Amino acid sequence: MPQSERGELKQTIAHGLAWKLLELTGAQGVQFAVALLLARLMTPAEYGTIGLIGIFITIANVFVQSGFATALVQAPEVEAEDYSSVLSICLLIALPVYAMLFLGAPRVSAYYETPVLCPLLRAMGIVLFPGAVIAVQTAYVSRAMAFRRLFEATMFAVLVSGAAAVFLALRGFGVWAMAAQQILYYFFLMFALLVRIAWRPGVCLNVGSVKKLFHFGWKILASGLIDTIWMNVYGLVIGKRYSQAELGAYNRGEQFPKIITSNLSSAIQSVLFPVYARAQSERETLRLMMKRSVQLAAFVIFPMMAGLAGCADSLVRVLLTERWLFCVPYLRVMCLCYAFWPIHVTNLQMINAMGRSDLFLKLEILKKALGIVILILSLRYGVVAMLLLKAADEFLCTLINAAPVGRLIRYGILEQYKDMLPATVSALLMGAIVWQLEGILPTTAGLTLVLQILAGSASYLLISLFINRSSICFLREFKKRERKGSGKGGCGRA
């Protein structure tokens, strides 16, 4: 690849990643603020109820939104009828999936001994239909790298649905306020994207298009289904084996690290996958791109997880009140679990972009088999022990994901760990400083939290200047490029 094209590709990644991160952090920021308000108005048991509903909806969404939509992004060339064909397939899949949710809702309600689960599951299952449209719209946005449009549409949907949820919560609607937020979010996002992008849904089912995309898509669907079920199995087990109050505490503890890592992981997946796919024949280019991706992901996510674990007690006191303090141990362990998520995603997107969905599926089966064994062994020891062993499992999975990447582009686990080492050391030292401040500052929880954040940020940057200067220099260079590019005018319609 010529040097000019390589530089243009780097700029495309940086610009797309910036807008994607802005879209995710803006949307999640508003949703998080709404969730904090609702947490003050609801009990842990009520939060556990919503958590259970979310698990079933998430799994159902995999059937509708995964597979074919991902194949649209990976395909070298896509025609207009390909988008319409995928939309038709997604909507056809949504019908029986929703029927299963509707008919199975009474059994789910009886199994968990929670009557309100039945109407909630039936109501929230409606999101499968706008979700089918959004999946294709997002694929179009990814191919066009039009992440600014996605940011604008997402922020509109989040603000409107969040305002509605707050209105309903203040009037005593409880769990139904959160249900309404999710339903409204999906519909408003779908309509906003219809306005902001050029693609329009059409009624078309081209058998040739479906066959072409099915070869890649069914493996991604299977992998996504396995991964989604696995990511939610702990919630299902805790909700049944222990209590919904424990599940509510687990969900609260998981939410803080998850909101950070899922945003970064989604941005990496949305931006790097189409770029990797374009350069899949240039192995050396791919290796250099992935090396930089791993370094930056570690530089950003490791200190966030270490700092979050260090200030967990103060954070929960300030944001959730003292009645949620029993979720602090879960929060700290989940920070360890989620620390390597962006590294997982970077490796897996490289495998997908090279068209090796068969290898992707094999890796998912292997990792989940290992995880099931670890989960079964940990059941008798309580929730905290379950999560500690889950963290060990996440570490082992980084080894499994990186092994084939080493064979494909000569960038294996040892090289990746070497590139992550400076960020790891910096984050651990910073986390230790933040944690120590929690016990020695004779102030209120709010002031302690502020001082911990300031001390953590300053210490991490100072330590990084000595042992991780390359990542700081890259971010500084990226900021300069963005300033130069910002004066070139806005974007038109995608």
ABEGO torsion letter per residue (X at the ends): XBAAAAAAAAAAAAAAAAAAAAAAAAAAAAAAAAAAAAAAABBAAAAAAAAAAAAAAAAAAAAAABGAAAAAAABABBBAAAAAAAAAAAAAAAAAAAAAAAAAAAAAAAAAGBAAAAAAAAAAAAAAAAAAAAAAAAAAAAAAGBAAAAAAAAAAAAAAAAAAAAAAAAAGAEAAAAAAAAAAAAAAAAAAAAAABABBBBBBBBAAAAAAAAAAAAAAAAAAAAAAAAAAAAAAAAAAABBAAAAAAAAAAAAAAAAAAAAAAAAAAAAAAAAAAAAAABAAAAAAAAAAAAAAAAAAAAAAAAAAAAAAAAAAAAAAEAAAAAAAAAAAAAAAAAAAAAAAAAAAAAAAAAGBAAAAAAAAAAAAAAAAAAAAAAAAAEAAAAAAAAAAAAAAAAAAAAAAAAAAAGBBAAAAAAAAAAAAAAAAAAAAAAAAAAAABBBBAAAAAAAAAAAAAAAAAAAAAAAAAAAAAAAAAAAAAAAAAAAAEBBBBX
